[in-house]
Amino acid sequence: MKILVFTEKPFAPAAVKAIENTVNASGNELEVVEGGTREDFVAAIKDAEGLIVRSDKVDAALMDAAPKLKVIVRAGAGYDNIDLQAATDHKICVMNTPGQNSNAVAELVFGMMVMMCRNQYNGKSGSELKGKSLGIYAFGQVGRNVARIAKGFNMNIEALDLFVPDAVMEAEGVKPVHDVNDLFANNDFVSLHIPATKETKGSIGYDLVMKMPKNGVLVNTARKEVIDEAGLIKALEERPDLRYVSDIKPDTAEEFEQKFASRVFFTPKKMGAQTAEANFNAGVAAAEQVIAYLKDGWNKYQVNK
Ligand code: 3PG
């Protein structure tokens, strides 16, 4: 059976090798297309039974072009790039690989926070993370790794996640909060780890950001879609002390950069999970999950019904 890896953002070479070994050992056949066009995707998916992607968009038209496709695994956490309803209609199982790249994303949060505190390394006097407060918005795999690392920096940590019992956070030395307004009002740094859903899209804007204490920093390694960009711009205009750092450019990046210069920073491409280790973990997990599904319907991490 053919398993296709299609990704715009390449995996580390060692991860591709490991995926290859895993697929070969299972007796399946692997095709890897990195940086291909939509036409390349349509051509390659035609005879594939399994598909591994990252943030690459998988829509109904692609599924129409893939009559043999049975399973899609998103090598990573967020699956907002996959049309789940279309997959269900096409009787395709969709899974993600929870936790496999979460340390990489969490480490980038700290890279970004230090960079903003040190004025993007411009030589001027900055500030430290020690003793500051951090609000973690969503206490999933990434949020928990962020909390673990924050303890090493001696930060005071709060988190909001209505799906996680208080006791779970408390056991990690994290103070639970139950109102997003409090999370923003209480913390010098707020780190976003919410998925992009119809409830969360555009949900972080003017009102919340204006609640942040003096010199607040909003850190977004989640999805650009959760930000109300116009609202955030208005808040940054009214509050020259606030800063925004995001792992991926907002749609209105130019306006942010023109207006706020060194108070904002954006990666050109999503970099959170772009490490050799995360590529290896998520890539091999994805390959194993595709193989297990094709072999005997293993679907532990299925995200569509
Ligand atoms: C994820 O949802 O797993 C992360 O955002 C990483 O996405 P990527 O695989 O496109 O880098």
Boltz pocket constraint, residues with backbone or C-beta under 6 A from the ligand:
constraints:
  - pocket:
      binder: B
      contacts: [[A, 9], [A, 54], [A, 55], [A, 56], [A, 75], [A, 76], [A, 77], [A, 78], [A, 79], [A, 101], [A, 221], [A, 222], [A, 270], [A, 271], [A, 272], [A, 273], [A, 274]]
      max_distance: 6.0
